[in-house]
């Protein structure tokens, strides 16, 4: 049984929740130990630190993804080695919600009690709807969630997703039909997010004059995926769109291979990483990844890849630096670029105000520029807080993702149900706002 100890504070003021009893937790703790060493630049900084929190679901009995918190700590070390943010050292708290609502609430309350400036790049597997109202009451931004898929993500005035799951998911369907699929099925995690994602998948199929073959919801605690594979392949499925976590592919791919299917996988958000596909390259070769971000091998991620190496980010198949890790990095880049515009004290209130009025926020060329002051009033109900509908995609060739285009398509009309995927391939200097 997992044991959660009390909060601890390092000599430099970094707060984190210590969790024991899981392999990924051991790796995280090892990495956290290295964070207590600061660079000369950050140690000598005269300004007060900018305290932020990142929530992740690193341990527990459900889908695990420790890469978000690990990436946040890498960014902390990277930015402090480069003088901090506008001269302020960055202090990151990583709070593991263990995939539960109750722990997500505790994490959010800790952020409030600590008067954190924002919760940056946070992702709560099952507790986003419980955590965000607590932050909203305290006027703390839930900023750049890399997996925004819960109702509160789309409606709370303190929510600022860097990109949404809905445009990616609609894009998965569009790319499937555009690349020749005839019978498309969907395999996704059950739970609160399913009620948001399924209508989006269905609307995208309708835009192409199609109806989805099978929609199969997976239990996040399931060990045997054989029944799910059998069900999703029924009725002549030739392509399967997935919305599951990286770690789940270890359970999916063995029965997938055993089935002998030739169906093509269309994964979302980098979840089908090369590491997750290890041992099954021939089976998944030709799969697609539809994402809001380019592949980690792209030039725009040179700094990110170098930081992962220089600051010794933990390595194992549990860490998905290709998917949610890149999302966490992007969130901190966007956070940094907004903070640099603030005149006066950097507080939760001043950051929330700056984010709410930020009309052209750069992610240093990774994403299209984002207008956080332009809610999506014409979009699906409950998605007003979606700001960026740009998507791009890659193809898995011989175990490596190949970036097919270094530009983006706008999925706003597709997601609204008023058109298909935008045909134009646009550069990151162009805002691909969800609101037309």
N, C-alpha and C positions, 0 to 999 in steps of 0.2 A: 504493500500500500504506500502511496506517495506521501511524503511528509513535507509540510511547508513550515519553514522556520520563520522567525521574526525578521523584520527589515534590518539591514545592516548599512552602515555608512563608511565608505573608505576615507582615507586621509585627505583626499582632495574634494570630498563632498558628493561623490557619486552614490546615488541611492539605487538599490536594486533588491528584488525579491529573490531569496535563495531557495531553490527547490532541489530536493534530492530524490533519488529513486528511479531515474530514467537515464538512459545512455546519453540522450541529447542534452539533458541537464548537466551531466558531468562535463561534456564538452563546453557548454556555455559557461560553467563556473570556472573552468580552466582559462577560458578566454577573458572572462571578467577580471581575473586576477592580474592579467597583463595591463588592464586599463588604468590601474592605479599609478602607473608611471606616466608622468606628463612631460611634454616637450618643454624646452626652455622658453619658447614663445608663450605658451599658455601659463606656465608657472609664474612668469614675471608680469602677466597681464594685470594692470591696475584696476580695470573695470570689474564690476560685479558679474558673476556668471549668469548666463541665460540657462535657466533650468527648464528642461522639457521631459516629457515621458513618451516612451513607445510601448504600447501594449501588444503582446503577441500571444499566440497559443502554442507554446513550445513543448509543453508536456501534457500529459493526461491520457485518457482512454480513447479520445477521438482523433481526428486528423491533426498531425503535428506539423508545425512549420517554424522552426527556431531561426530561420534565416533572416526574418524581419528584425528581430532584436539584435542579432549578430551584426547585421549591416549597419544598424543605427550606431552601434558602438565603434565600428570601423570609421563611420563618418565623423564621429566625435573626435577620434584620434587624428584623423586626416585634417579636419578644419582647424583644430587647435594647433597642429603643427604648422599651419599656415596663418597664424595670427588671430584665430578665432573668427567670429562674425562681427564685422565692423569694430574689431578690437576687443570684443567681449568673448571670454572663453565659454564654450558650450559644455554643459553638464547634462548627460543623458541618464535617465532612469529607464531601465527595462523591467517591465512588470509582466510576468507570465500569468495569464488568466486560466491556464490549465484547461482551456476549452469549455469553461463553465460560466453560467450567468452570474453566480454568486461571487466568483473571483474577479470577474470583469467589473462588477460593482465596487469591489474592494480597491481594484486598481484605479478606477475613476475617482473614488473618494480620496485615495492617496494623492492623486494629482491635485485635487482641490486643496487638501490640507497643506501640501507643499507649495501652494501658489505657483504651480508651474505655468510657464508662458503659454504652452500649448501641448496637446498630445499629437505628436508628429508621426506620420506613417504607421499609425496603430492599426492592428487588425485583431478583432475578437471573433473567434469561430462561432460562438453561440451567444455572446453577450453584448453585441453592439447596440442593440435596442435598449438595453438596460443601462449601459455606460454613458451613452451620449446625452440623455436627459440630465444626468448629474452634472456633466460638464457644461451643458447649456445653462443651467441654473447659476453656475459660477462664472459664466461668461468666458469659458476656456474653449478655444477652437479644437475641434476634431479635424486635424489638418492632413490632407493628402493620404487618406486611407487607400492602400494599394489594392484592396479587394472590396470596394464599396458595393454591397449587395443587400443591405438591410433597409427596412423602411425608414429608420431614423437617419441613415446616411443620405437619403434623398430628400428629406424634408426639414431637418433641423437647421436653423440659421447659423449654427456654429460648425456645420459640416462643410468641408471644402475638398471633395475628392479630386485628385489629380486626373483621374479618368474613372469611368464607370465600367462595371461588369456588363451592363446591358448592351452598350454599343459593341463590345467585344463578342458577346454571345450572338447578337444579331448578325455580326460579321462572320461568325463561324458558319451560320446557316447559309449566308449569301455566298461565301467562298466555296462551300460544299457544292451548291447547285451550279455555280459558275465553272467549277472544275469537272463537271460531268456526272455528279452523283444523281441517281435516279430514285433511291429509296433511303431517306435519311432518318436515323433514329437518334435519340438523345439519352445519355447516361449522366446523371447529375446527383449530387448529394441531396438527401432529403433534409428537412428542417425548415427554419424560417425563411431562408433565402430562396427555397424552391418556389414558393408562392409568388415571388417577384420575377424569377427567371423564366419559368415555364411559359407564361403569356408572351414574353419577349421572343422566345424561340418560335412559338406558334405564329405570332404576327409576322416575323421575318419570313417564315415558310410561305405564308399567305401572299406576301409581296411578290413571290416568284411563282404564284399560282399552284403551290404545292401544299400538301398536308403531311405532317410528320408521321412516320410509320409507328415507332414505339417511343414512349417516354418512360424511362426506368429510373426510379429514385433509389439511391444507395444509402444504406445505414452507415454512418461514419465509424461505427464500432465493429462492422462486419469483418470477419477473418476470411471467409470463403466467398469468392466472387463468381464462382461457377454458375449459380442460378441467375445472377445478373447478366452474365455474358450470354447465356442461353436465351434469356428473355429479350435482350436488346437486339439480337440477331434474327429474331423471328420475323417471318413475313418477307423475306428476301432483302433484308437490309444490306446495302452495299457501302454505306458510309455512316460512321458513328461520331457524333459531336459529344465531347466530354466536358464536364464541369466538376472535376474532382481534384483533390490535392495531389501534390507530387508523390508523397509517401504511399498513396493508394494505388499507384501504378504497379508497385511491387506485388500487390494482391490481384490486380486486374490482369496483368500480362501473362502469367502462367496459364490460367484457363483460356485466355484469349488465344494464345499460341496452340494450346491443346485442341481448340475447336476447329483448327484448320481454316478459319475464315480468311477471305481475301479482302474483307471490308477495310476501308481506309479510316484512320482516326483523324479527327479535327479537334485538337486540343485548344484550350484557351489560356491565355496569360502566362505562357511558358511553363505550365505545370508538367508537361511531358518533357522533362529535361533529358539530355543525353545520359546522365547518370541514372535516371529512373528507367531508361530504356536499355541499360547495360544488360547484355545477355540475350536480348530480344531484338537486336538491330535489324536482322533480316525480316522479322515479323512486322515491325513498325516502319520499315523503310518506306518513304513516300508519304508519310503522315504530314499533316499541316499543323502549324501553330499560328493562331490568330490572336494578336495582342495589341495593346495600346502602345507598346514600346518596341524598338528594334531588338534584335538578338544581342546578347551580351558580348558577342564577338565583334560587333560593329565599332567603328572608330569613335563614336560618341560615348562609348563606355570605356575608353582607354584609361581615364583617370580612376574610374570605379575598379576596374580589374587590377590596376597597379596598387590601389589602396588595399584591396583584399589580400594581396600578396605581401605588401610591406608591413601591414599591421596584423598579419598572421590570423586571419579569420579562420575559425574552425572548419575542418573539411570532413565530410562524410556524406553519404547519400541522403541524409535527413535534411541537409542544408541546400535549399534551392536558390542559389544566387542568380540563376538564369531568369527566374520568374519574380516571385515576391521580393527577393533580395534587390533586384533592379528597381522595383517599385518603391522600396524603402529608401534607397539612395536618391531617387528622383524627388521624393517627398522632402528630404532634407535639403536638397539643392533649391527647391522652390521656397522652402521656409527661409533659407539663408538670403535669397534674393529679395524676399519681402521685408525681412528684418532690416536689411541695409537701407531701406527707404524710410524707416521710422525716425522721426525727429523727436528727441527727448527720451525719457525712460522707456525701456523695453519691458512691458508687462503683458499680462494676459489681455487686458483691455486695449492697450495700444496695438498689440498684434492683431486682435480680432477686428479692430477698426481698419487697420491697414489692409488686411486680407479682404475685407468686405468691399474695399474701394479699389482693389488692384485690378487694372484692366488689361495689362499686357505683361504677364509674369513669364520670364524665361526659365527653362530648365537646362540652360546651357546647350541648347541644340538637340536635346534628347527627344522631347515632345514638341508638338506645335505650341506656340505661345498660348497662354491661358488667360481668359478674361473671367476672373472670379466675381466680378460685379454684375454678371449677366446670367441670371437664373434661366432655366429652361422652362418657360411658361407654356410653350406650345407642345411640350413632350408628354410622355405617358404620365398619368396621375401618380403623384408621389415621387417624381424624379426631378423636381424643380432644382435641386442642388447638383445637377450634372452640368458640367461646364465644358468638357472636352470630349468630343465624339470621334476623334481621329483614331483610325486603326491601321495596322500594317500586318504583314504575315511572312512566315518563313516555311520552308519545306525541309523535312528531315532526309538527308542524303548521306548514306554510309555512316550513320551515327552522329552526324553534325547538322545543326540547323543552318540552312543557307538562306540569307536574307534576300528575298525575291525582288523587293523594291526598297530603296532608302527614303521613300516618301510615304505619305499617308492618304487615306481615303476617308471621307466624312460619312459616318453611319447614322447621322441624325435623322434623315427622312426615313431610312429603313427602320430605325428604332421607334419612330413616331407612328409607323404604319401608313405613311403617306407616299412612299416611294422605295426605290431600291438603293443599294449601296452606291455612294457617289463615285462616278467613274474617274474623276480627275485625281492624279497623283500629285500631291501638293507638298512643298518643302515645309520644314519646321518653323520657318519665319512667318508662315500663314496660320492664323488662328482658325481652328476647326471647331468653332463653338457649336454646342448642341442647339442653342436657340438661333433660328434662322434670322 
